[in-house]
Amino acid sequence: MSSACDFLVIGAGPAGMAAAATAAKLGVSTLVVDEQPAPGGQIYRGVEQRDANKPGVSHDDWARCAALAQEFRASGARYQPNTQVWQLEKNRKVYVSDGAKASCITAKRVLIATGAMERPLPFPGWTLPGVMTVGAAQILYKTSGWVPHAGAWIAGSGPLLWLYAAQALEAGGKFEGILDTTPKANYVHALRHGINALRAKEYLDRGMALQQSVRKSGVRIIDDVNAIEAKGDGALNRVHVHTGRHWQDMPATRLLVHQGIVPNTHTTRSLNAAHRWDKAQHAFAPVADAWGNLDAEGYAVAGDGAGIAGAEAAAVQGRLAGLEAARALGVIDAAQRDQQAMPLQAELKQHLAIRPFLDQVFAPRAGLLTPHDDVLVCRCECITAKQIREAAMLAGMGPNQVKAFTRCGMGPCQGRMCGMAATEIIAHARGVSATDIGVFNVRPPLKPLSLAELAALQAP
Ligand SMILES: Cc1cc2nc3c(=O)[nH]c(=O)nc-3n(C[C@H](O)[C@H](O)[C@H](O)COP(=O)(O)OP(=O)(O)OC[C@H]3O[C@@H](n4cnc5c(N)ncnc54)[C@H](O)[C@@H]3O)c2cc1C
């Protein structure tokens, strides 16, 4: 079955909900699809079901997100949950599946609001049972209340690490300790952004309060960790940690790892839209104008998928993209759009003031970006760092030749887990920057699709 709408929004996180609500309230026929069963995105996952008094839940955040979800529900935008986008075409034909049947939605305008993902950094033992990401643990907490107990360690760097640690401790969880890989020098380098960051002081206050609550809880914190290995025979039983000049071994039953978040660019890259290397965020991001417009006609991007800026900024960017959709569809004119956008642009500037500081403090440790030869990088196709390095050095191969040569990135995750690491390894091996190397081309389906779902697709 195929359907049509004027404005299609992919993703019902803060950016997607705000964009849809803004456009629908102006009278634009709007449809939102999201692979999750309920609106909220990553931060506000399950907000409509969540208990505001649950430990670890910020009341301000909860109130903000509940209000946005309510506004979205009341806006007149149609909403299709449990719907995964698996292909986008230049003519704004967007292919989706509800898990049983694939179908095509044709739209005059499409907003990609697919958010962020955790930066996948392969390290020795990262595929052992017992090792998972902090983001995955947080999803378990948000959806089922699960928190770790004996034998758990958290390792890595980034605001989400501290947020999750504080949430889990408040909810009665226990950790053996935190292995903080943030290089000490990052704090010194970030000082030059300090004055600007003070313009968004509430973010600094929130971040410091989280770190202090974790430190005060008495959890052991090992700072300036420069390498981590997960060890065990068939399952994790210890972590091997390098600080200063020596290694130490700690018993562990669970290791939660995190190295910051990066824009989820799979969808925008699948359109062959232009992308740039964001040096500060150490990641690729789509090239978009101030309204989120991409160089693929009728497509725009908003929220963390356009560059990491946080949930509040994502919602503001969503509203700007909603106004721009209404303008592009002839519902308002440019002057009306600009007038309504003015306070939003000022608000966005305020939220963005903190980013250079945060990006510098939580810049990934260089030594962790390029794993040793024997580390498995592509988990789907079992390709090691050594295989990628060797292929890269054959006639100066780039990521797509390495992909064809080794099958790295050809598995069900379509390079989501190994793509960034492959770029880093190739760039390092060839002595050039990631921007010169680029990333894997993205091929449909963006997410796994069964033959039965595909067979149910009718020609649009
Ligand atoms: C694992 C994780 C946990 C996070 N937790 C927090 C937190 O607790 N607090 C905080 O301040 N920030 C958190 N962040 C950062 C946070 O995600 C963002 O700042 C904020 O949610 C960005 O909003 P967004 O609307 O851009 O994207 P999101 O909120 O991520 O929303 C994107 C939506 O798009 C949907 N989507 C993606 N791809 C497809 C597809 N192919 N088909 C259909 N739907 C799709 C997703 O299901 C999701 O609902 C987290 C980030 C990650 C990666």
Ligand as a Chemical Component Dictionary entry (heavy atoms), coordinates in Angstrom:
data_LIG
# 
_chem_comp.id                   LIG 
_chem_comp.type                 NON-POLYMER 
_chem_comp.pdbx_formal_charge   0 
_chem_comp.three_letter_code    LIG 
# 
loop_
_chem_comp_atom.comp_id 
_chem_comp_atom.atom_id 
_chem_comp_atom.alt_atom_id 
_chem_comp_atom.type_symbol 
_chem_comp_atom.charge 
_chem_comp_atom.model_Cartn_x 
_chem_comp_atom.model_Cartn_y 
_chem_comp_atom.model_Cartn_z 
_chem_comp_atom.pdbx_ordinal 
LIG C1  C1  C 0 21.357 6.082  23.497 1  
LIG C2  C2  C 0 21.170 7.540  23.765 2  
LIG C3  C3  C 0 20.601 7.970  24.965 3  
LIG C4  C4  C 0 20.432 9.322  25.231 4  
LIG N1  N1  N 0 19.888 9.701  26.418 5  
LIG C5  C5  C 0 19.808 11.020 26.714 6  
LIG C6  C6  C 0 19.303 11.462 27.979 7  
LIG O1  O1  O 0 18.887 10.659 28.801 8  
LIG N2  N2  N 0 19.293 12.789 28.236 9  
LIG C7  C7  C 0 19.721 13.713 27.319 10 
LIG O2  O2  O 0 19.717 14.920 27.587 11 
LIG N3  N3  N 0 20.171 13.322 26.099 12 
LIG C8  C8  C 0 20.231 12.010 25.795 13 
LIG N4  N4  N 0 20.725 11.614 24.579 14 
LIG C9  C9  C 0 20.991 12.640 23.584 15 
LIG C10 C10 C 0 19.601 12.859 22.988 16 
LIG O3  O3  O 0 19.289 11.764 22.167 17 
LIG C11 C11 C 0 19.358 14.035 22.187 18 
LIG O4  O4  O 0 19.952 15.212 22.565 19 
LIG C12 C12 C 0 17.888 14.257 21.808 20 
LIG O5  O5  O 0 17.072 13.158 22.055 21 
LIG C13 C13 C 0 17.926 14.557 20.336 22 
LIG O6  O6  O 0 16.645 14.667 19.851 23 
LIG P1  P1  P 0 16.320 14.288 18.347 24 
LIG O7  O7  O 0 14.874 14.585 18.161 25 
LIG O8  O8  O 0 17.300 14.923 17.449 26 
LIG O9  O9  O 0 16.580 12.721 18.241 27 
LIG P2  P2  P 0 16.021 11.476 19.066 28 
LIG O10 O10 O 0 15.455 11.874 20.360 29 
LIG O11 O11 O 0 17.104 10.475 19.068 30 
LIG O12 O12 O 0 14.828 10.946 18.162 31 
LIG C14 C14 C 0 15.075 10.308 16.934 32 
LIG C15 C15 C 0 13.941 9.370  16.645 33 
LIG O13 O13 O 0 14.112 8.878  15.306 34 
LIG C16 C16 C 0 13.756 7.524  15.278 35 
LIG N5  N5  N 0 14.425 6.887  14.141 36 
LIG C17 C17 C 0 15.748 6.803  13.891 37 
LIG N6  N6  N 0 15.977 6.146  12.734 38 
LIG C18 C18 C 0 14.759 5.793  12.252 39 
LIG C19 C19 C 0 14.326 5.069  11.097 40 
LIG N7  N7  N 0 15.193 4.605  10.170 41 
LIG N8  N8  N 0 12.999 4.855  10.942 42 
LIG C20 C20 C 0 12.100 5.332  11.845 43 
LIG N9  N9  N 0 12.454 6.020  12.957 44 
LIG C21 C21 C 0 13.768 6.250  13.153 45 
LIG C22 C22 C 0 14.218 6.983  16.622 46 
LIG O14 O14 O 0 13.467 5.849  16.984 47 
LIG C23 C23 C 0 13.931 8.153  17.559 48 
LIG O15 O15 O 0 12.677 8.032  18.176 49 
LIG C24 C24 C 0 20.862 10.262 24.273 50 
LIG C25 C25 C 0 21.426 9.840  23.060 51 
LIG C26 C26 C 0 21.571 8.489  22.798 52 
LIG C27 C27 C 0 22.172 8.042  21.488 53 
# 
loop_
_chem_comp_bond.comp_id 
_chem_comp_bond.atom_id_1 
_chem_comp_bond.atom_id_2 
_chem_comp_bond.value_order 
_chem_comp_bond.pdbx_ordinal 
LIG C1  C2  SING 1  
LIG C2  C3  SING 2  
LIG C2  C26 DOUB 3  
LIG C3  C4  DOUB 4  
LIG C4  N1  SING 5  
LIG C4  C24 SING 6  
LIG N1  C5  DOUB 7  
LIG C5  C6  SING 8  
LIG C5  C8  SING 9  
LIG C6  O1  DOUB 10 
LIG C6  N2  SING 11 
LIG N2  C7  SING 12 
LIG C7  O2  DOUB 13 
LIG C7  N3  SING 14 
LIG N3  C8  DOUB 15 
LIG C8  N4  SING 16 
LIG N4  C9  SING 17 
LIG N4  C24 SING 18 
LIG C9  C10 SING 19 
LIG C10 O3  SING 20 
LIG C10 C11 SING 21 
LIG C11 O4  SING 22 
LIG C11 C12 SING 23 
LIG C12 O5  SING 24 
LIG C12 C13 SING 25 
LIG C13 O6  SING 26 
LIG O6  P1  SING 27 
LIG P1  O7  DOUB 28 
LIG P1  O8  SING 29 
LIG P1  O9  SING 30 
LIG O9  P2  SING 31 
LIG P2  O10 DOUB 32 
LIG P2  O11 SING 33 
LIG P2  O12 SING 34 
LIG O12 C14 SING 35 
LIG C14 C15 SING 36 
LIG C15 O13 SING 37 
LIG C15 C23 SING 38 
LIG O13 C16 SING 39 
LIG C16 N5  SING 40 
LIG C16 C22 SING 41 
LIG N5  C17 SING 42 
LIG N5  C21 SING 43 
LIG C17 N6  DOUB 44 
LIG N6  C18 SING 45 
LIG C18 C19 SING 46 
LIG C18 C21 DOUB 47 
LIG C19 N7  SING 48 
LIG C19 N8  DOUB 49 
LIG N8  C20 SING 50 
LIG C20 N9  DOUB 51 
LIG N9  C21 SING 52 
LIG C22 O14 SING 53 
LIG C22 C23 SING 54 
LIG C23 O15 SING 55 
LIG C24 C25 DOUB 56 
LIG C25 C26 SING 57 
LIG C26 C27 SING 58 
# 
